[in-house]
Amino acid sequence: MKQEYKDLLSRDFNVGSFPLASKIFDLGREAEIIAKLAQGKIDEEGKSAQIHCSNVLDWMNAIAESAQKALDLHLQENTN
């Protein structure tokens, strides 16, 4: 995620919109963590892990990217 959690805390959110921003951020960070674990397995174990982990890596990166887009939109519409 291009933001850090402290960036969310420093924003002036409209009433009630912080919890959704926090959940979107958490979703993106969790996807990034899983993607890094999958990439680590690929780097560590080579071809055999690549067969099993490459799809997971792609899926998690796609989820993280979607979460970032959702968070950007939410921040744009719900912060001052």
C-alpha positions as CSV (number, residue, x, y, z in Angstrom):
1,M,0.0,0.0,0.0
2,K,1.3,3.4,-0.8
3,Q,0.0,4.8,2.5
4,E,1.0,3.7,5.9
5,Y,-1.5,3.4,8.8
6,K,-0.2,6.5,10.4
7,D,-1.2,8.4,7.2
8,L,-4.8,7.3,7.7
9,L,-4.7,8.4,11.4
10,S,-3.5,11.9,10.3
11,R,-6.5,12.5,7.9
12,D,-9.6,14.4,8.8
13,F,-12.3,11.8,7.9
14,N,-16.0,12.5,7.5
15,V,-18.0,11.1,10.4
16,G,-18.1,7.3,10.3
17,S,-15.8,6.7,7.3
18,F,-12.6,5.8,9.1
19,P,-13.5,2.2,9.9
20,L,-14.0,1.4,6.2
21,A,-10.7,3.0,5.3
22,S,-9.0,1.0,8.0
23,K,-10.5,-2.3,6.8
24,I,-9.6,-1.6,3.1
25,F,-6.0,-0.8,4.3
26,D,-5.8,-4.0,6.3
27,L,-7.0,-6.1,3.3
28,G,-4.4,-4.6,1.0
29,R,-1.6,-5.1,3.6
30,E,-2.6,-8.7,4.2
31,A,-2.6,-9.4,0.4
32,E,0.9,-7.8,0.2
33,I,2.2,-9.9,3.0
34,I,0.9,-13.1,1.4
35,A,2.4,-12.1,-2.0
36,K,5.8,-11.5,-0.3
37,L,5.6,-15.0,1.3
38,A,4.8,-16.6,-2.0
39,Q,7.6,-14.7,-3.7
40,G,10.0,-15.9,-0.9
41,K,9.0,-19.5,-1.5
42,I,9.6,-19.1,-5.3
43,D,13.0,-17.6,-4.6
44,E,13.9,-20.2,-2.0
45,E,12.6,-23.4,-3.7
46,G,12.8,-22.5,-7.4
47,K,10.7,-24.2,-10.1
48,S,8.7,-26.5,-7.9
49,A,7.4,-23.6,-5.8
50,Q,6.9,-21.4,-8.8
51,I,4.3,-23.9,-10.1
52,H,2.3,-23.6,-6.8
53,C,3.0,-20.1,-5.8
54,S,3.0,-18.0,-8.9
55,N,-0.8,-17.9,-9.1
56,V,-1.1,-17.0,-5.5
57,L,1.5,-14.2,-6.0
58,D,-0.5,-12.8,-8.9
59,W,-3.8,-13.0,-7.1
60,M,-2.6,-11.3,-4.0
61,N,-0.9,-8.5,-6.0
62,A,-4.2,-8.0,-7.8
63,I,-6.1,-7.9,-4.5
64,A,-3.6,-5.4,-3.1
65,E,-3.9,-3.2,-6.2
66,S,-7.7,-3.3,-6.0
67,A,-7.6,-2.4,-2.3
68,Q,-5.3,0.5,-3.1
69,K,-7.7,1.8,-5.7
70,A,-10.7,1.5,-3.3
71,L,-8.8,3.2,-0.5
72,D,-7.7,6.1,-2.8
73,L,-11.4,6.6,-3.9
74,H,-12.7,6.3,-0.3
75,L,-10.1,8.8,0.9
76,Q,-10.9,11.2,-1.9
77,E,-14.6,11.1,-1.2
78,N,-14.5,11.0,2.6
79,T,-11.7,13.3,3.9
80,N,-11.5,17.0,4.0
